Amino acid sequence: MPVESKQAEGGYAVIVVSGRLALGGETEKLNSAVNAALQKDQKKIVIDITALDYVDSSGVGMLVSCVTNVRKAGGELKLVGANQRIRRIFSMTGVDSIISMFATVAEATA
């Protein structure tokens, strides 16, 4: 699972996740990217999952952990680009009620 970080307008850190977000090193890469943004005092974070194909319970748990850490730091975390299957998983697990979701990075950073 490649994880790429970049800047967007409005001071948002954008973390792009693609492939799989599952048990193992994949979830740790996401956690490291979010923590790196927080260490740089970037408290507005967007995770772009447009190219994410698969997420398991460990991936869902890591997303919840990330949003908790960002909120504890006084920031906000938004998700972008969840496909229908992943949205259904987020709905079943209640993640959609704790993380704001948007269709595009532009919508999330507006």
Phi, psi and omega in degrees: 000107175289140174234124182235134178250143177206172180258147174236169178298154178081012177079015179278138168269129180249123178249118183261123181243132179225162178084243184239143172239093188220174181312135178117206184297337182297316180291326179294326178298318179295313179302316179297319180295318179293315179296323178297319178296317180296323179294334177272010181063030174264107187256358175252110188235134174243129174255115181268111182248025180305321183262014178278125183264331189211139173222134177251186184298327177294321178295318177298314179300321180292322176298317178296318178299317180297314181295324178296314180296319180294317179294320177299329179277001179085020182249190177223145179234134180233148176253144182228138166081022179295130177285174186300319181295316180290323175301320179296318177298315179297324178293315181296327183267353180084003180297327181295344179271348181246347179237128176289133181240141182226162180281323184225162176297321181300319178294318183291330183262001181288000000 
